[in-house]
């Protein structure tokens, strides 16, 4: 009822509900009246020569049960929400019950995560129980985008390599999971020039990583790359402070090749990683971040 913009809807529901109960009582009273309609206690209607419709009153047990259901409905509406926006005598709500269940669950889980408090990501990565917990958290909250193997897909970063948009240190991963990220690449076609200039810049970008490119177009596009250098750096190595990708490796989040790079320059991209602070507790995020960090570390590093 809180979703309604006008209190009139609340009154409409309340009146309709109470009116329905009153109508049921009136219907029962009318149906319970016994009127003699024929000498043989029938209504006078006969079908197939000998099938008569009798005029017997409602069974007493049925009438009592019907009244009890209406009384129960009245009591229920008095103590629970149901009459429009009225909260009910008990003050119960599904939202309140959900919040209480969440609070109880967090209190119970706090005991589980207490054993991991104060440990670094490296220490947690050597704890089998912590990594098993982190793996379950990843499967429930991250695998939908990054894949069950954490290797990502087009538009979703691979978490098992060392290519990080915002930094791969444990504290960076914690910040990403907690607050989310919103990576914006604005359309740059107008700033670069016409279609030919966009193609030249795309080939220059490809040349930075040694990818297949048109050398002549790349040479012409180098001068225009200064527009891109504001975010990606003069050498194209990126900027983790703002999530600008490194263009000198051969890792392409949104597809590789001339057409893919031109599409990025022409159309831009808005990639969003949702915040999980409202879904996960700080203790859960700590363990999850340690698990994600461990995926990109060699066994030797994780063991130290």
C-alpha positions, 0 to 999 in steps of 0.5 A: 500500500505504501506504493500508492500515490493517493490514500484513496486507494487505501480506502478503496481496498479497506472498504472493499475488504470489509464490504466483502465480509458483510456481503458474505454474512448477508448472503448466509442470512438470506440462504438460511431462510426457509420458505415453503414453496411446495407441499413436498418441501421442494422448490417445485422444480422437476427434471427428467420426470422424477428429479426434484430440487428440495428446499432444505435449509443449510446444514447447521454445521456448515453455517457455523463453519462459514461464520467462524471463517468470517470471524477469523478473517475479521480478527486477522485483519485487526492484528495483521495488515490487510485493510488498506494502509492500516499496519495492524495491531501487531505491527507486523510487515513482510519487510520487517520480518525480512530485515529481522531474518537478515539481522539474525543471519548476519549475527550468526555469520559474524561468528563464522567470520570472526576467525578471519578477522585481522588476517591479510589477504596472503594469510587468508589465501593459505587458509583452506576454510577461508578459500572455500568460503570465498569460493562460495561467495564468488559463486553466489555473487560474482560468477554470473558476470565473471564466470564460474572459473573467474576468467570473464568474457567480453565486457567482463574482466578476467580475474585470473590474470594480472591485468587490473583496471583499478589495481589488483592489490587486496585493498583495491579489490575490497574497494571495488567489491564494496563500492562498485565501479563505473567505467566510462569511455566517452564517444571520441569520434568528434574530437578525433575527426572523421571516419578516416581519423578514427581508423588511423587512431584505432590502428595506432592503438593496435600498434601499441600492443603489437597487434595486427594493424595497418602501419601507415594508418597507425603512423598517421593516427599517432598525432591524434592519440594525444586526445586519448592520452589524457586518460590512457597516458602518453605511452598508452599504459593506462591509468588505474586511478580512473580505470583507464585500460592499458592499451599496450598489452594484448588484453581486449575487454570489449573485443580486439581488431580494427572494427572493435577499437573503432566502435569504442572510439565512435560509440564509447562504453559505459561499464558498471560493476554494482556495489555489494556493500548492501549484499555482503558484510565487511567480513564477507567482502574481506574473505571474498577479496582475498579469494579473488586476489589469490586467483591472480597470484602464483602458487609461490606468491600465495604460499609466502 
